[in-house]
Amino acid sequence: MNTQELLRIIDAIHREKNIDKEVVFQAIESALVSAAKKHYGENEEITVTINRQDGSISATHNGELLDQEETVGRIGAQTAKQVIIQKVREAERDALYNEYDREIGQLVTGIVQRYENGTATVTLPNCEAILPRSEQIPGESHHPNERVRATVCEVRKAGSRVKVILSRTRAALVGRLFEQEIPEIGDGVIEIKAMAREPGYRTKVAVSSSDQRVDCVGACVGVRGNRIKNIVDELAGERIDIVRYSDDMQVLIPNALQPAEVEEVILCSMLGRAIVLVREDQLSLAIGRRGQNVRLASKLCGWDIEIMTREELDEQIERAVGGFCTIEGVDESLAEKLVGEGFLSYDDLSIIEPDSLMEMSGLTEEQVESITTQAESRAQEAEVAAAEERRRQREQQRIDAVTAEIDAKEAAEKAAAEQNTAVETQAQDASAESASGAGASESTS
């Protein structure tokens, strides 16, 4: 192999495999060193250097210079070739890994090659990726030759290959689709501030505009909803709520709970909790089906949101003040202060920061520790009592179900007996009528 041929091979590998030339040079040098050590011995000191400009090879063995012919000839050109192939494959794998590692969280488009046991194999440029069942939107399925869009969620090396895992359940997918469908987001005029998603069901997206002339919500919805419709169609009909973002939680939380109407928001900063008061007719709407609306709103805002009516809050405040006053070391004034900060249960009080309680009450560290210990003990007792109550209710439901089954069985048996009696009565009546008719005939004769 002459120097010009070597440079041509390196250039071809660089262009075809998209591998940096320096990586290829280093791979060949490493291959030649490995081959030389097989010839001279693993413990020998071997160095090989390839000139990046003219392709000439210089090698040393224990400090003595070897000629180029000996380097690539006597020490085993075939061995060097195999090692070079291996090194180039490793370099190709590393280049592919780096390419897709930079794409984590980004949107890619591929064609489904196979769909077996719920897992889709997707063909991407330069490699195949996996879309597992766990990363697919609930209820959707795929078929061969289908075009699919997903985000890259994981890239890892697996031997000589690169394994790329795709996802259609992450919130990043919604963000990338918004960037594609809404030019104002791509231009930076509208910014997605926060997202919360339950794939296949509902997503909340908080947006803001840097230009007062641009309505961030209206721009995302589009004329007659055409922009958001394209995104919803891509997500298999998943509902998307677009929320106007605000740094003020008193504004953002009501926006996040739409379409429910909120009366008041009480922020309990020590607990990171927001108590949201709504009318009775808005309670179920604010909570949402199986708690979905309030759960997504909590994720979107980063606050633990608790929905209740004003009457429920008054009851909890009265119960909390009375309960806290029974704790040794807590008077009514301190109990009211604790409730004012949002502590409404023994469980809340058991996790209060000692420094905060000391500052609030003027108590000593020992007194504060005693209060939190008592609160923790009562919280555990309340949890045990609640578990016992749930067990009792389940047992009662089981008894009621068995009783209902027995009653239904007895009712069915009674109905069957009544039906049999009615049939027997009809048969007797029919027999009597037949006998009476026969007697009349004989008398006539």
Secondary structure, 3 states (H helix, E strand, C coil): CCHHHHHHHHHHHHHHHCCCHHHHHHHHHHHHHHHHHHHHCCCCCEEEEECCCCCCEEEEECCEEECHHHHHHHCCHHHHHHHHHHHHHHHHHHHHHHHHHCCECCEEEEEEEEEECCEEEEEECCEEEEECHHHCCCCCCCCCCCEEEEEEEEEEEECCEEEEEEECCCHHHHHHHHHHHCHHHHHCCEEEEEEEEECCCEEEEEEEECCCCCCHHHHHHCHHHHHHHHHHHHCCCCEEEEEECCCCHHHHHHHHCCCCCCCEEEEECCCCEEEEECCHHHHHHHHCHHHHHHHHHHHHHCCEEEEECHHHHHHHHHHHHHHHHCCCCCCHHHHHHHHHCCCCCHHHHHCCCHHHHHHHHCCCHHHHHHHHHHHHHHHHHHHHHHHHHHHHHHHHHHHHHHHHHHHHHHHHHHHHHHHHHHHHHHHHHHHHHHHHHHHHHHHHC
